[in-house]
Amino acid sequence: MSYADLLIWQYKGQPRATATAALISDAFGTTWNGLADLRQTLDIERATGTHLDLIGQHVGQSRVLSSERPPVRHDLSLDDAAYRFLIKCRIAKNYMTGTAPNMEQVLDFIFPGSAAVLDHYDMSYTVFVSTAMISDVIRHAITTLDILPRPAGVRVRYNLVTHLPFGYERSNRNYTHAAFGDPPER
């Protein structure tokens, strides 16, 4: 049904009234479709290019990494995958509460199913991150930039490993994901 069919009897069949109803209908339809697509456009997992730049600008993360080490100044523009990683790290840093369970949730947001946290109960954590899905740029960001979330006043050691360690107690999430009883393949 179109809006032209909803016109009252005096305006039915009038060209200007029908054109006005069609114009309003098209404008509302275009606006509605744009609003419906906005959620998918700003989804961090699906966004690419300028849409990802918009998300990065919103959370305060630039796509360009600058390095000033005399005598060379180097700017690196990140691809979408590396930039998405930095945006997730920035979001996690902004919303982290600092508890061990929250640290696990945050790392699961950044590295889905490929990170584990070991709390030493002496104001220090060890974080194990599987290197299976990590690019060289992300590895550089983890080891040299202070990009991963960490609680204030707590020492955090990040270990990049090929297999996640097996653990009981609170770290039992790795039961089906880590090597258990089998030597690593060489």
C-alpha positions as a Markdown table, in Angstrom:
| # | Residue | x | y | z |
|---|---|---|---|---|
| 1 | Met | 0.0 | 0.0 | 0.0 |
| 2 | Ser | 1.4 | 3.4 | -0.9 |
| 3 | Tyr | 0.7 | 6.8 | 0.8 |
| 4 | Ala | -1.1 | 7.9 | -2.4 |
| 5 | Asp | -3.8 | 5.3 | -1.5 |
| 6 | Leu | -4.3 | 6.9 | 1.9 |
| 7 | Leu | -5.2 | 10.4 | 0.5 |
| 8 | Ile | -8.6 | 11.7 | 1.4 |
| 9 | Trp | -11.3 | 11.7 | -1.3 |
| 10 | Gln | -10.8 | 15.3 | -2.3 |
| 11 | Tyr | -7.2 | 14.7 | -3.2 |
| 12 | Lys | -7.4 | 11.3 | -4.8 |
| 13 | Gly | -6.3 | 11.4 | -8.4 |
| 14 | Gln | -4.8 | 15.0 | -8.1 |
| 15 | Pro | -1.3 | 14.9 | -9.6 |
| 16 | Arg | 0.3 | 17.3 | -7.1 |
| 17 | Ala | -1.2 | 15.6 | -4.1 |
| 18 | Thr | -0.1 | 12.2 | -5.4 |
| 19 | Ala | 3.4 | 13.5 | -6.2 |
| 20 | Thr | 3.7 | 15.0 | -2.7 |
| 21 | Ala | 2.6 | 11.7 | -1.0 |
| 22 | Ala | 5.1 | 9.8 | -3.2 |
| 23 | Leu | 7.9 | 12.2 | -2.3 |
| 24 | Ile | 7.2 | 12.0 | 1.4 |
| 25 | Ser | 7.0 | 8.2 | 1.2 |
| 26 | Asp | 10.3 | 8.0 | -0.6 |
| 27 | Ala | 12.0 | 10.3 | 1.9 |
| 28 | Phe | 10.7 | 8.3 | 4.9 |
| 29 | Gly | 11.6 | 5.0 | 3.2 |
| 30 | Thr | 15.2 | 6.2 | 2.5 |
| 31 | Thr | 15.6 | 7.5 | 6.1 |
| 32 | Trp | 14.2 | 4.3 | 7.6 |
| 33 | Asn | 16.5 | 2.1 | 5.5 |
| 34 | Gly | 19.5 | 4.3 | 6.5 |
| 35 | Leu | 18.6 | 4.0 | 10.2 |
| 36 | Ala | 18.2 | 0.3 | 9.8 |
| 37 | Asp | 21.6 | -0.1 | 8.2 |
| 38 | Leu | 23.3 | 2.1 | 10.8 |
| 39 | Arg | 23.5 | -0.7 | 13.4 |
| 40 | Gln | 25.3 | -2.9 | 10.9 |
| 41 | Thr | 27.5 | -0.1 | 9.6 |
| 42 | Leu | 28.8 | 0.6 | 13.1 |
| 43 | Asp | 29.2 | -3.0 | 14.1 |
| 44 | Ile | 32.9 | -3.3 | 15.0 |
| 45 | Glu | 33.1 | -6.9 | 13.6 |
| 46 | Arg | 31.6 | -5.9 | 10.2 |
| 47 | Ala | 32.7 | -2.3 | 9.7 |
| 48 | Thr | 35.4 | -1.6 | 7.1 |
| 49 | Gly | 37.1 | 1.5 | 5.8 |
| 50 | Thr | 35.5 | 4.8 | 6.7 |
| 51 | His | 32.9 | 3.2 | 8.9 |
| 52 | Leu | 35.7 | 1.7 | 11.0 |
| 53 | Asp | 37.4 | 5.1 | 11.0 |
| 54 | Leu | 34.2 | 6.5 | 12.5 |
| 55 | Ile | 34.2 | 3.9 | 15.3 |
| 56 | Gly | 37.9 | 4.6 | 16.0 |
| 57 | Gln | 37.3 | 8.4 | 16.1 |
| 58 | His | 34.4 | 7.8 | 18.6 |
| 59 | Val | 36.6 | 5.7 | 21.0 |
| 60 | Gly | 39.7 | 7.9 | 20.5 |
| 61 | Gln | 41.9 | 5.6 | 18.5 |
| 62 | Ser | 43.7 | 6.8 | 15.3 |
| 63 | Arg | 44.3 | 4.5 | 12.3 |
| 64 | Val | 47.8 | 5.9 | 11.9 |
| 65 | Leu | 50.6 | 4.9 | 14.3 |
| 66 | Ser | 53.4 | 7.5 | 14.5 |
| 67 | Ser | 56.9 | 6.8 | 15.6 |
| 68 | Glu | 59.5 | 9.5 | 16.1 |
| 69 | Arg | 62.9 | 8.0 | 16.6 |
| 70 | Pro | 65.7 | 10.3 | 15.4 |
| 71 | Pro | 66.7 | 10.5 | 12.6 |
| 72 | Val | 63.6 | 8.7 | 11.1 |
| 73 | Arg | 60.0 | 9.7 | 11.6 |
| 74 | His | 57.7 | 6.8 | 10.5 |
| 75 | Asp | 53.9 | 6.8 | 10.1 |
| 76 | Leu | 52.1 | 3.4 | 9.7 |
| 77 | Ser | 48.5 | 3.3 | 8.5 |
| 78 | Leu | 46.9 | 0.1 | 9.7 |
| 79 | Asp | 44.8 | -2.2 | 7.7 |
| 80 | Asp | 41.2 | -3.0 | 8.9 |
| 81 | Ala | 42.1 | -6.1 | 11.0 |
| 82 | Ala | 44.9 | -4.4 | 12.9 |
| 83 | Tyr | 42.9 | -1.2 | 13.4 |
| 84 | Arg | 39.9 | -3.3 | 14.6 |
| 85 | Phe | 42.2 | -4.9 | 17.2 |
| 86 | Leu | 43.4 | -1.5 | 18.5 |
| 87 | Ile | 39.8 | -0.2 | 18.7 |
| 88 | Lys | 38.8 | -3.3 | 20.7 |
| 89 | Cys | 41.8 | -2.7 | 23.0 |
| 90 | Arg | 40.9 | 0.9 | 23.5 |
| 91 | Ile | 37.2 | 0.0 | 24.3 |
| 92 | Ala | 38.4 | -2.6 | 26.8 |
| 93 | Lys | 40.8 | -0.2 | 28.5 |
| 94 | Asn | 38.0 | 2.3 | 28.9 |
| 95 | Tyr | 35.5 | -0.1 | 30.4 |
| 96 | Met | 37.7 | -2.4 | 32.5 |
| 97 | Thr | 37.0 | -2.7 | 36.2 |
| 98 | Gly | 40.3 | -4.4 | 37.1 |
| 99 | Thr | 39.1 | -7.7 | 38.6 |
| 100 | Ala | 40.4 | -11.1 | 37.4 |
| 101 | Pro | 37.0 | -12.2 | 36.0 |
| 102 | Asn | 36.6 | -8.9 | 34.2 |
| 103 | Met | 40.1 | -9.2 | 32.8 |
| 104 | Glu | 39.1 | -12.6 | 31.4 |
| 105 | Gln | 36.0 | -11.1 | 29.9 |
| 106 | Val | 37.9 | -8.2 | 28.4 |
| 107 | Leu | 40.6 | -10.5 | 26.9 |
| 108 | Asp | 37.9 | -12.8 | 25.5 |
| 109 | Phe | 36.4 | -9.7 | 23.8 |
| 110 | Ile | 39.8 | -8.8 | 22.3 |
| 111 | Phe | 41.0 | -12.4 | 21.6 |
| 112 | Pro | 37.9 | -14.6 | 21.3 |
| 113 | Gly | 38.9 | -18.0 | 22.9 |
| 114 | Ser | 42.6 | -17.5 | 22.6 |
| 115 | Ala | 43.7 | -15.8 | 25.9 |
| 116 | Ala | 43.9 | -16.9 | 29.5 |
| 117 | Val | 44.6 | -15.1 | 32.7 |
| 118 | Leu | 46.6 | -16.4 | 35.7 |
| 119 | Asp | 46.2 | -14.4 | 38.9 |
| 120 | His | 49.2 | -14.8 | 41.2 |
| 121 | Tyr | 47.4 | -13.1 | 44.2 |
| 122 | Asp | 50.4 | -10.8 | 44.7 |
| 123 | Met | 49.2 | -7.8 | 42.7 |
| 124 | Ser | 50.3 | -9.5 | 39.5 |
| 125 | Tyr | 48.7 | -11.3 | 36.5 |
| 126 | Thr | 50.2 | -13.4 | 33.8 |
| 127 | Val | 48.2 | -13.2 | 30.5 |
| 128 | Phe | 48.7 | -16.0 | 27.9 |
| 129 | Val | 47.8 | -15.0 | 24.4 |
| 130 | Ser | 47.8 | -17.6 | 21.6 |
| 131 | Thr | 49.8 | -16.5 | 18.6 |
| 132 | Ala | 47.9 | -18.6 | 16.1 |
| 133 | Met | 45.7 | -15.8 | 14.8 |
| 134 | Ile | 48.0 | -12.8 | 15.5 |
| 135 | Ser | 49.7 | -10.8 | 12.7 |
| 136 | Asp | 53.1 | -9.2 | 13.0 |
| 137 | Val | 51.5 | -5.7 | 13.5 |
| 138 | Ile | 49.3 | -7.0 | 16.4 |
| 139 | Arg | 52.3 | -8.8 | 17.9 |
| 140 | His | 54.3 | -5.5 | 17.8 |
| 141 | Ala | 51.4 | -3.7 | 19.4 |
| 142 | Ile | 51.1 | -6.2 | 22.2 |
| 143 | Thr | 54.9 | -6.3 | 23.0 |
| 144 | Thr | 55.8 | -2.6 | 22.6 |
| 145 | Leu | 52.7 | -0.4 | 22.9 |
| 146 | Asp | 50.8 | -0.2 | 26.1 |
| 147 | Ile | 47.6 | -1.1 | 24.3 |
| 148 | Leu | 46.2 | -4.1 | 26.2 |
| 149 | Pro | 44.1 | -3.5 | 29.3 |
| 150 | Arg | 45.6 | -3.8 | 32.7 |
| 151 | Pro | 44.4 | -2.8 | 36.2 |
| 152 | Ala | 46.1 | 0.2 | 37.8 |
| 153 | Gly | 48.9 | -0.7 | 40.2 |
| 154 | Val | 49.0 | -4.4 | 39.0 |
| 155 | Arg | 51.9 | -5.9 | 37.2 |
| 156 | Val | 50.8 | -7.8 | 34.1 |
| 157 | Arg | 53.1 | -10.0 | 32.1 |
| 158 | Tyr | 52.0 | -10.9 | 28.6 |
| 159 | Asn | 53.2 | -14.2 | 27.3 |
| 160 | Leu | 52.7 | -15.0 | 23.6 |
| 161 | Val | 52.4 | -18.8 | 23.3 |
| 162 | Thr | 51.6 | -21.2 | 20.6 |
| 163 | His | 49.2 | -23.3 | 22.8 |
| 164 | Leu | 47.1 | -22.0 | 25.6 |
| 165 | Pro | 48.2 | -23.6 | 28.9 |
| 166 | Phe | 45.9 | -26.1 | 30.6 |
| 167 | Gly | 44.6 | -25.1 | 34.0 |
| 168 | Tyr | 42.2 | -26.1 | 36.8 |
| 169 | Glu | 40.5 | -23.9 | 39.4 |
| 170 | Arg | 39.4 | -20.6 | 37.8 |
| 171 | Ser | 41.3 | -21.1 | 34.6 |
| 172 | Asn | 39.4 | -24.2 | 33.5 |
| 173 | Arg | 38.0 | -22.6 | 30.3 |
| 174 | Asn | 41.0 | -24.0 | 28.5 |
| 175 | Tyr | 40.0 | -27.6 | 29.1 |
| 176 | Thr | 38.9 | -28.2 | 25.5 |
| 177 | His | 41.2 | -25.7 | 23.9 |
| 178 | Ala | 44.7 | -26.5 | 25.1 |
| 179 | Ala | 47.1 | -29.4 | 24.6 |
| 180 | Phe | 46.7 | -32.0 | 27.3 |
| 181 | Gly | 48.9 | -35.0 | 27.4 |
| 182 | Asp | 50.0 | -34.6 | 23.8 |
| 183 | Pro | 53.4 | -33.2 | 23.0 |
| 184 | Pro | 53.4 | -30.1 | 20.8 |
| 185 | Glu | 53.6 | -30.9 | 17.1 |
| 186 | Arg | 56.9 | -30.0 | 15.5 |
